[in-house]
Amino acid sequence: MKQDKKSETTKKSVRKINIDDLPNESVRKSSGDIRKDSMGETKVFRDLPVNDDEDFEFEPDFDEMNFFDEEMIPGNEVEEEGTEERAARRERRRRPDADSIQEEMEEEILEEEVPGKRRVKKLRLTPEEIQERKAVRKKRRSQNPEILAVTYVFAFLFVLMIGYFVYFNAFVSKNVINSAYNVRVNSFADTIVRGDIISGDGTVLAETLVDENGNETRYYPMGRIFSHAVGTSAINQSGIELSQNFYMLQSNSNPILNALQDIRGQKNQGDRVVTTLNAALQEAAYNALGYNDGAVIAVEPATGRVLAMVSKPDYDPNTLVQDYESIVAEENNDSLLNKTTFGLFVPGSIFKTLTALAYIRSGADYNNYSYTCEGQINLGGDDYITCFDQTVHGTESFMDSYAYSCNSSFGNIGLKLPDNLLKDTCEALFFNEELPTEIPHTKSLFSLAADDTDWQTAATAIGQGHTQVTPLQMVMIAATIANGGNMMKPYMVDAVETAGGGHRVKKYMPDSYGQILTTQEADQLAQLMEAVVNYGTATSLSGYGYSVAGKTGTGEVSGKGDNSWFIGYAPAEQPQIAICVLVENDEGYYESALPVANAVLQAYLGQ
């Protein structure tokens, strides 16, 4: 057997020294000296034997010596302290009372995990340090509201900016791009074949013909009939061709097919525009106006949909490119002017509708109004206002004066109105300002000052002053009366669809401007307009199976023939159409407008 080498090794003696036997100097502790090592001051060992190359064991009992200024907490006690006392300590810190301040001054707990035990070190703070810490925390809290306020303001502005961008892209951007001043829109024609324009009943009003060589020609099947309403695109861009330019140069058809067309280098078909215009009614109005210059416009009172829009003289949109130079070179040639929206004319007696409204609003007892007409009214000196053909109407009520269109009586009413009331009434109905519609137009004009002469005041009250109106303005007033005082915004486009009508891209809905007349005012004016047809100056419109309410007028134009007017609506009980007819340079006075109005009403109500 081999002998164990370890057993053979001579074991040297080991001297054991107990540290307790040595002189022990207590470790000095100072709450103010927080930078000392956790071991405290170095203990000095004196009279230790010199190491004489013998091994020895040094086994100090540190726990009994309190060598560390900390207490060892068993694991189970740590767990208990971590739940109950730690929660209590947090609660005391939340209450800045005297006890919590004292405890904070006494100690601050710092935890350090060790295997099996946790050491809790106690750091003492002076009252000055505690107050300094509180001041720092208070300063931080005082700065937080300002920082939060600035943060919230910038966050709100950011959200507002994002919201505006979304709104602009969804609702405004296309209208901005479609502006008449944005000539770059026409560049879309490089990749898009201009879309069609059709009437509400499906009649094609404008289309683009493409020959086998790819040459494009804009064609208008109805020719002159829709020349002003539809307009043209190649030259003198106007009408619906202008207002819907952007949409007809966009293609919202199948995107895959559009992409394939782009790859082949072929153009896509643009979207088509569906108008509110009634092709049959438009043709009836055009034919009824005949060779007369003038205008006809008809709308749906309950919605504001434009049903017909005719202006004469007209032009052929299919040959306008060739005829344009000669038209503009001819003096006084107004065939390119859409008179329904841009023409300004002396209104004559149709303006008495506004004078009657002002008289109703004046608070006068209009139901007991009485005036004796002698065919004229003297306004001082040689100034007179005379009735048509110097007709003597005799004693008249307010309704009779309106039905017979008595100039003398309405001149008298104009003189009775308070200063500026007629002006305020007209401006409430959009004289001297833009009408609430997206249809391009000219502002109607009204001028009357409080210090004007009696003749000027009386002449203005009967529609012969400095007042000028557009047919669009007057048909809107008639439609508002028919609609109980609620003015609807006129519009000419019903929808935008993909080529062939497979998908609706955009839908235009009726839009009300608001109640500009009270229901009582609208009802009173309606009764006056019905009297005109029942026994007044427009009896020729009665007896056709439907009731009509309206007002005739004759605008005297210096150096030219008189203008014949009619505004009204039908049926009187449940209005479906409101109309304004103007016949220029009329030899038969107001009577020339009545046959035109009658033809339009019959064409629409007889459908």
For each residue, the residues with C-beta under 8 A, 3 or more apart:
1:
2:
3: 7 8
4: 7 8
5: 8 9
6: 9
7: 3 4
8: 3 4 5
9: 5 6
10:
11:
12: 54 55
13: 54
14: 54 55 56 57
15: 49 54 56
16: 56 57 59
17: 21 22 48 49 56 58
18: 21 59
19: 22 24 45 58 60 61 65
20: 24 61 64
21: 17 18
22: 17 19 45 46 47 48
23: 46
24: 19 20 43 65
25: 43 44
26:
27: 40 41 43 66 67 69
28: 40 41
29: 40 69
30: 33 36
31: 34 124 126
32: 126
33: 30 36
34: 31 123 124
35:
36: 30 33 40 41
37: 40
38: 68 69 70 121
39: 42 67 68
40: 27 28 29 36 37 67 68 69
41: 27 28 36
42: 39
43: 24 25 27 67
44: 25
45: 19 22 48
46: 22 23
47: 22
48: 17 22 45
49: 15 17 52
50:
51: 54 56
52: 49
53:
54: 12 13 14 15 51
55: 12 14
56: 14 15 16 17 51
57: 14 16
58: 17 19
59: 16 18
60: 19 65 67
61: 19 20 64 65
62: 65 67 68
63: 66 67 72
64: 20 61
65: 19 24 60 61 62
66: 27 63 69
67: 27 39 40 43 60 62 63
68: 38 39 40 62
69: 27 29 38 40 66 122
70: 38 119 120 121 122
71: 119 120
72: 63 117 119
73: 77 78 81 117 118 119 120
74: 77 78 117
75: 78 79 116 117 118
76: 79 80
77: 73 74 80 81
78: 73 74 75 81 82 117 118
79: 75 76 82 83
80: 76 77 83 84 85
81: 73 77 78 84 85 86 120
82: 78 79 85 86
83: 79 80 86 87
84: 80 81 87 88
85: 80 81 82 88 89
86: 81 82 83 89 90
87: 83 84 90 91
88: 84 85 91 92
89: 85 86 92 93 103 109
90: 86 87 93 94
91: 87 88 94 95
92: 88 89 95 99 100 103
93: 89 90 100 104
94: 90 91
95: 91 92 100
96: 100 101 134
97: 100 101
98: 101 102
99: 92 102 103
100: 92 93 95 96 97 103 104
101: 96 97 98 104 105 130
102: 98 99 105 106
103: 89 92 99 100 106 107
104: 93 100 101 107 108 125 130
105: 101 102 124 125 126 127 130
106: 102 103 124
107: 103 104 122 123 124 125
108: 104 122 123 125
109: 89 120 121 122
110: 120 121 123
111: 118 119 120
112: 118 119 121
113: 118
114: 117 118 119
115:
116: 75
117: 72 73 74 75 78 114
118: 73 75 78 111 112 113 114
119: 70 71 72 73 111 112 114
120: 70 71 73 81 109 110 111
121: 38 70 109 110 112
122: 69 70 107 108 109
123: 34 107 108 110
124: 31 34 105 106 107
125: 104 105 107 108 129 130 133
126: 31 32 105 129 130
127: 105 130 131
128: 131 132
129: 125 126 132 133
130: 101 104 105 125 126 127 133 134
131: 127 128 134 135
132: 128 129 135 136
133: 125 129 130 136 137
134: 96 130 131 137 138
135: 131 132 138 139
136: 132 133 139 140
137: 133 134 140 141
138: 134 135 141 142
139: 135 136 142 143
140: 136 137 143 144
141: 137 138 144
142: 138 139 145
143: 139 140 146 147
144: 140 141 147 148
145: 142 148 149
146: 143 149 150
147: 143 144 150 151
148: 144 145 151 152
149: 145 146 152 153
150: 146 147 153 154
151: 147 148 154 155
152: 148 149 155 156
153: 149 150 156 157
154: 150 151 157 158
155: 151 152 158 159
156: 152 153 159 160
157: 153 154 160 161
158: 154 155 161 162
159: 155 156 162 163
160: 156 157 163 164
161: 157 158 164 165
162: 158 159 165 166
163: 159 160 166 167
164: 160 161 167 168
165: 161 162 168 169
166: 162 163 169 170
167: 163 164 170 171 172
168: 164 165 171 172 173
169: 165 166 172 173
170: 166 167 173
171: 167 168
172: 167 168 169 175 176
173: 168 169 170 176 177
174: 177 178 246 247
175: 172 178 179
176: 172 173 179 182
177: 173 174 182 185 246
178: 174 175 182 185 243 244 245 246 247
179: 175 176 182
180: 237 242 245
181:
182: 176 177 178 179 185
183: 186
184: 187
185: 177 178 182 188 245 246 249
186: 183 189 245 249
187: 184 190
188: 185 191 192 246 249 250
189: 186 192 194 249
190: 187
191: 188 262 267 268
192: 188 189 195 249 250 251 267 268 269 270
193: 208 210 216 267 268 269 270
194: 189 208 216 218 233 248 249 270
195: 192 208 247 248 249 269 270 271 272 273 499
196: 204 205 206 207 208 248 272 273 499
197: 204 205 206 207 230 240 241 244 248 272 273 275
198: 202 203 204 205 272 273 274 275
199: 202 203 205 275 277 278 279 282
200: 274 275 276 277 278 279 494
201: 278 279 280
202: 198 199
203: 198 199 221 222 279
204: 196 197 198 207 221
205: 196 197 198 199 220 221 222 226 230 275 277 279
206: 196 197 218 219 220 221 230 233 240 241
207: 196 197 204 218 219 221
208: 193 194 195 196 216 217 218 219
209: 216 217 218 219
210: 193 214 215 216 217
211: 214 215 217
212:
213:
214: 210 211
215: 210 211
216: 193 194 208 209 210
217: 208 209 210 211
218: 194 206 207 208 209 232 233 234
219: 206 207 208 209 318
220: 205 206 223 226 227 230 232 317 318
221: 203 204 205 206 207
222: 203 205 225 226 230 279 282 283
223: 220 226 227 316 317 318
224: 227 286 314 315 316 317
225: 222 282 283 286 310
226: 205 220 222 223 229 230 277 282 317
227: 220 223 224 230 231 232 314 315 316 317
228: 231 238 239 309 310 311 314 338 339 340
229: 226 239 240 275 277 282 306 309 310 338 492
230: 197 205 206 220 222 226 227 239 240 241 275 317
231: 227 228 237 238 239 240 241 242 317
232: 218 220 227 235 236 237 238 239 241 317 320
233: 194 206 218 237 241 242 245
234: 218 237 320 321
235: 232 320 321 324
236: 232 320 324 336
237: 180 231 232 233 234 241 242 245
238: 228 231 232 241 242 336 338
239: 228 229 230 231 232 242 243 338
240: 197 206 229 230 231 243 244 273 275 492 493
241: 197 206 230 231 232 233 237 238 244 245 248
242: 180 231 233 237 238 239 245
243: 178 239 240 438 439 440 492 493
244: 178 197 240 241 247 248 273 493 496
245: 178 180 185 186 233 237 241 242 248 249
246: 174 177 178 185 188 249 250
247: 174 178 195 244 250 270 271 273 496 505 506
248: 194 195 196 197 241 244 245 270 271 272 273
249: 185 186 188 189 192 194 195 245 246 270
250: 188 192 246 247 270 271 505
251: 192 258 268 269 270 271 498 499
252: 271 498 503 505
253: 257 258 268 269 498 499 502 503
254: 257 258
255: 258 259
256: 259 260
257: 253 254 260 261
258: 251 253 254 255 261 262 268
259: 255 256 262 263
260: 256 257 263 264
261: 257 258 264 266 267 268
262: 191 258 259 265 266 268
263: 259 260
264: 260 261
265: 262
266: 261 262
267: 191 192 193 261
268: 191 192 193 251 253 258 261 262
269: 192 193 195 251 253 499
270: 192 193 194 195 247 248 249 250 251 499
271: 195 247 248 250 251 252 496 497 498 499 505
272: 195 196 197 198 248 496 497 498 499 500 501
273: 195 196 197 198 240 244 247 248 493 495 496
274: 198 200 493 494 495 496 497
275: 197 198 199 200 205 229 230 240 492 493 494
276: 200 300 305 306 307 491 492 493 494
277: 199 200 205 226 229 281 282 306 307 308 309 492
278: 199 200 201 281 282 307 308 604
279: 199 200 201 203 205 222 282 283
280: 201 283 284 603 607
281: 277 278 284 285 298 307 308 600 603 604 607
282: 199 222 225 226 229 277 278 279 285 286 307 308 309 310
283: 222 225 279 280 286 287
284: 280 281 287 288 308 599 600 603 604
285: 281 282 288 289 296 298 308 310 596 599 600 603
286: 224 225 282 283 289 296 310
287: 283 284 290 599
288: 284 285 296 595 596 599 600
289: 285 286 292 294 296 310 312 583 596
290: 287
291:
292: 289 312 583 584 585 586 592
293: 312 313 583 584 585
294: 289 311 312 339 563 581 582 583 584 596
295: 310 311 312 339 340 343 471 580 581 582
296: 285 286 288 289 308 309 310 340 471 579 580 581 582 596 600
297: 306 308 309 310 340 471 472 475 579 580
298: 281 285 306 307 308 309 475 577 578 579 580 600 604
299: 304 305 306 307 475 476 479 488 490 577 578
300: 276 303 304 305 307 479 576 577 578
301: 479 480 482 483 488 569 575 576 577 578
302: 483 488 510 575
303: 300 488 510
304: 299 300 437 479 488 489 490 491 510 511
305: 276 299 300 490 491 494 510
306: 229 276 277 297 298 299 309 439 490 491 492
307: 276 277 278 281 282 298 299 300 577 604
308: 277 278 281 282 284 285 296 297 298 600
309: 228 229 277 282 296 297 298 306 338 340 341 492
310: 225 228 229 282 285 286 289 295 296 297 340
311: 228 294 295 314 337 338 339 340 343
312: 289 292 293 294 295 339
313: 293 333 334 335
314: 224 227 228 311 335
315: 224 227 320 323 327 335 336
316: 223 224 227 319 320 323
317: 220 223 224 226 227 230 231 232 320
318: 219 220 223
319: 316 322 323
320: 232 234 235 236 315 316 317 323 324 327
321: 234 235 324
322: 319
323: 315 316 319 320 326 327
324: 235 236 320 321 327 328
325: 328 329
326: 323 329 330
327: 315 320 323 324 330 333 335 336
328: 324 325 333 336
329: 325 326
330: 326 327 333
331:
332:
333: 313 327 328 330 336
334: 313 337 339
335: 313 314 315 327
336: 236 238 315 327 328 333
337: 311 334 342 343
338: 228 229 238 239 309 311 341 342 343
339: 228 294 295 311 312 334 342 343 345 471 582
340: 228 295 296 297 309 310 311 343 470 471 472
341: 309 338 439 440 441 442 470 471 472
342: 337 338 339 440 441 442 470
343: 295 311 337 338 339 340 442 470 471 582
344: 442 444 445 468 469 470
345: 339 468 469 470 471 555 557 563 582 584
346: 463 464 467 468 555 556 557 563
347: 350 351 463 467 468 469 474 553 555 565
348: 351 462 463 464 553 554 555 556 562 563 565 590
349: 352 405 407 462 463 551 552 553 554 565 590
350: 347 353 463 474 551 552 553 565 566 567
351: 347 348 354 355 461 462 463 467 469 553
352: 349 355 356 402 405 410 461 462 463 551 553
353: 350 356 357 477 481 525 528 529 551 567
354: 351 357 358 422 425 426 429 477
355: 351 352 358 359 410 413 414 417 422 461 462
356: 352 353 359 360 398 402 410 413 525 528
357: 353 354 360 361 425 517 521 525
358: 354 355 361 362 417 421 422 425
359: 355 356 362 364 366 398 413 416 417
360: 356 357 364 366 521 524 525
361: 357 358 421 425 521
362: 358 359 416 417 418 421
363:
364: 359 360 369 416
365: 368 369
366: 359 360 369 398 524
367: 398
368: 365
369: 364 365 366 397 398 401 413
370: 395 396 397
371: 395 396 401 406 408 409 412
372: 394 395 396
373: 387 392 393 394 395 396 401 406 408 409
374: 377 392 408
375: 386 387 390 391 392 393 408
376: 384 385 386 387 390 408
377: 374 384 385 407 408 411 412 458
378: 383 384
379: 383 384 385 411 453 454 455 458
380: 383 454 455
381:
382:
383: 378 379 380 453 454 455
384: 376 377 378 379
385: 376 377 379 407 408 411 455 458 459 462
386: 375 376 390 407 408
387: 373 375 376 390 391 392 393 406 407 408
388: 391 405 407 554 589
389:
390: 375 376 386 387
391: 375 387 388 404
392: 373 374 375 387
393: 373 375 387 396 400 401 404 406 408 409
394: 372 373
395: 370 371 372 373
396: 370 371 372 373 393 400 401 404 406 409
397: 369 370 400 401
398: 356 359 366 367 369 401 402 528
399: 402 403 527 528 531
400: 393 396 397 403 404 406 531
401: 369 371 373 393 396 397 398 404 406 409 410 413
402: 352 356 398 399 405 410 528 531 532 536 551
403: 399 400 528 531 532 534 535 536 537
404: 391 393 396 400 401 536 537
405: 349 352 388 402 532 536 537 551 552 553
406: 371 373 387 393 396 400 401 409 410
407: 349 377 385 386 387 388 410 411 462
408: 371 373 374 375 376 377 385 386 387 393 411 412
409: 371 373 393 396 401 406 412 413
410: 352 355 356 401 402 406 407 413 414 461 462
411: 377 379 385 407 408 414 415 458 459 461 462
412: 371 377 408 409 415 416 458
413: 355 356 359 369 401 409 410 416 417 461
414: 355 410 411 417 422 457 458 460 461 462
415: 411 412 454 457 458 461
416: 359 362 364 412 413
417: 355 358 359 362 413 414 421 422 461
418: 362 421
419: 450
420: 423 424 450
421: 358 361 362 417 418 424 425
422: 354 355 358 414 417 425 426 448 460 461
423: 420 426 427 446 448
424: 420 421 427 428
425: 354 357 358 361 421 422 428 429
426: 354 422 423 429 431 432 446 467
427: 423 424 430 431 432 433 446
428: 424 425 516
429: 354 425 426 477 480 516
430: 427 433 434 435 436 444 473 476
431: 426 427 443 444 445 446 467 469 473
432: 426 427 443 444 445 446
433: 427 430 443
434: 430 441 443
435: 430 441 443 472 473 476 490
436: 430 487 489 513
437: 304 441 472 476 489 490 491
438: 243 489 491
439: 243 306 341 472 490 491 492
440: 243 341 342
441: 341 342 434 435 437 470 472
442: 341 342 343 344 470
443: 431 432 433 434 435
444: 344 430 431 432 467 468 469 470 473
445: 344 431 432 466 467 468 469
446: 423 426 427 431 432 466 467
447: 460 465 466 467
448: 422 423 452 456 457 460 465 466
449: 452
450: 419 420
451:
452: 448 449 456 457 460
453: 379 383 456 457
454: 379 380 383 415 457 458
455: 379 380 383 385 458 459
456: 448 452 453 459 460 465
457: 414 415 448 452 453 454 460 461
458: 377 379 385 411 412 414 415 454 455 461 462
459: 385 411 455 456 462 464 465
460: 414 422 447 448 452 456 457 463 464 465 466 467
461: 351 352 355 410 411 413 414 415 417 422 457 458 465
462: 348 349 351 352 355 385 407 410 411 414 458 459
463: 346 347 348 349 350 351 352 460 467 553 555
464: 346 348 459 460 555 556
465: 447 448 456 459 460 461
466: 445 446 447 448 460
467: 346 347 351 426 431 444 445 446 447 460 463
468: 344 345 346 347 444 445
469: 344 345 347 351 431 444 445 473 474
470: 340 341 342 343 344 345 441 442 444 473 474
471: 295 296 297 339 340 341 343 345 474 475 580 582
472: 297 340 341 435 437 439 441 475 476 490 580
473: 430 431 435 444 469 470 476 477
474: 347 350 469 470 471 477 478 565 567 580
475: 297 298 299 471 472 478 479 490 567 578 579 580
476: 299 430 435 437 472 473 479 480 487 490
477: 353 354 429 473 474 480 481 567
478: 474 475 481 482 550 567 568 569 578 579 580
479: 299 300 301 304 475 476 482 483 487 488 569 575 578
480: 301 429 476 477 483 485 486 487 488 516 517 522
481: 353 477 478 485 517 522 525 526 529 549 569
482: 301 478 479 526 549 569 575 578
483: 301 302 479 480 486 487 488 522 575
484: 517 519 522 523
485: 480 481 515 516 517 518 519 521 522
486: 480 483 512 514 515 516
487: 436 476 479 480 483 512 513 514 515 516
488: 299 301 302 303 304 479 480 483 510 511 512 513
489: 304 436 437 438 510 511 512 513
490: 299 304 305 306 435 437 439 472 475 476
491: 276 304 305 306 437 438 439 508 510 511
492: 229 240 243 275 276 277 306 309 439
493: 240 243 244 273 274 275 276 496 508
494: 200 274 275 276 305 507 508
495: 273 274 504 505 506 507 508
496: 244 247 271 272 273 274 493 504 505 506
497: 271 272 274 501 502 503 504 505
498: 251 252 253 271 272 501 502 503 504 505
499: 195 196 251 253 269 270 271 272 502
500: 272
501: 272 497 498
502: 253 497 498 499
503: 252 253 497 498
504: 495 496 497 498 507
505: 247 250 252 271 495 496 497 498
506: 247 495 496
507: 494 495 504
508: 491 493 494 495
509:
510: 302 303 304 305 488 489 491
511: 304 488 489 491
512: 486 487 488 489
513: 436 487 488 489 516
514: 486 487
515: 485 486 487 518
516: 428 429 480 485 486 487 513
517: 357 480 481 484 485 521 522 525
518: 485 515 521 522
519: 484 485 522 523
520: 523 524
521: 357 360 361 485 517 518 524 525
522: 480 481 483 484 485 517 518 519 525 526
523: 484 519 520 526 527
524: 360 366 520 521 527 528
525: 353 356 357 360 481 517 521 522 528 529
526: 481 482 522 523 529 530 549 572
527: 399 523 524 530 531
528: 353 356 398 399 402 403 524 525 531 532 551
529: 353 481 525 526 532 533 549 550 551 568 572
530: 526 527 533 534 547 549 572
531: 399 400 402 403 527 528 534 535 536
532: 402 403 405 528 529 536 537 538 549 550 551 552 568
533: 529 530 536 538 539 541 542 547 548 549 550 568 572
534: 403 530 531 539 542
535: 403 531 539
536: 402 403 404 405 531 532 533 539 552
537: 403 404 405 532 552 590
538: 532 533 541 542 548 550 551 552 566 568 594
539: 533 534 535 536 542
540: 591 594 595 598
541: 533 538 544 548 550 568 594 597 598 601
542: 533 534 538 539 547 548
543:
544: 541 548 598 601 602
545: 605
546: 570 571 601 605
547: 530 533 542 570 571 572 573
548: 533 538 541 542 544 568 569 570 571 572 601
549: 481 482 526 529 530 532 533 568 569 570 572 575
550: 478 529 532 533 538 541 566 567 568 569 597
551: 349 350 352 353 402 405 528 529 532 538 565 566 567 568
552: 349 350 405 532 536 537 538 564 565 566 590 593 594
553: 347 348 349 350 351 352 405 463 564 565 566 567 590
554: 348 349 388 562 563 564 565 586 589 590
555: 345 346 347 348 463 464 562 563 565
556: 346 348 464 562
557: 345 346 560 561 562 563
558:
559:
560: 557 584 585
561: 557 584 585 586 587
562: 348 554 555 556 557 585 586 589
563: 294 345 346 348 554 555 557 582 583 584 585 586
564: 552 553 554 581 582 583 586 588 589 590 591 592 593
565: 347 348 349 350 474 551 552 553 554 555 580 581 582 590 593
566: 350 538 550 551 552 553 579 580 581 590 593 594 596 597
567: 350 353 474 475 477 478 550 551 553 578 579 580 581
568: 478 529 532 533 538 541 548 549 550 551 578 579 597
569: 301 478 479 481 482 548 549 550 572 575 577 578 579
570: 546 547 548 549 575 576 577 601 605
571: 546 547 548 574 575 576 605
572: 526 529 530 533 547 548 549 569 575
573: 547
574: 571
575: 301 302 479 482 483 549 569 570 571 572 578
576: 300 301 570 571 604 605
577: 298 299 300 301 307 569 570 600 601 604 605
578: 298 299 300 301 475 478 479 482 567 568 569 575
579: 296 297 298 475 478 566 567 568 569 597 600 601
580: 295 296 297 298 471 472 474 475 478 565 566 567
581: 294 295 296 564 565 566 567 593 596 597 600
582: 294 295 296 339 343 345 471 563 564 565 593
583: 289 292 293 294 563 564 586 592 593 596
584: 292 293 294 345 560 561 563
585: 292 293 560 561 562 563
586: 292 554 561 562 563 564 583 589 590 592 593
587: 561 592
588: 564 591 592
589: 388 554 562 564 586 592
590: 348 349 537 552 553 554 564 565 566 586 593 594
591: 540 564 588 594 595
592: 292 564 583 586 587 588 589 595 596
593: 552 564 565 566 581 582 583 586 590 596 597
594: 538 540 541 552 566 590 591 597 598
595: 288 540 591 592 598 599
596: 285 288 289 294 296 566 581 583 592 593 599 600
597: 541 550 566 568 579 581 593 594 600 601
598: 540 541 544 594 595 601 602
599: 284 285 287 288 595 596 602 603
600: 281 284 285 288 296 298 308 577 579 581 596 597 603 604
601: 541 544 546 548 570 577 579 597 598 604 605
602: 544 598 599 605 606
603: 280 281 284 285 599 600 606 607
604: 278 281 284 298 307 576 577 600 601 607
605: 545 546 570 571 576 577 601 602
606: 602 603
607: 280 281 603 604
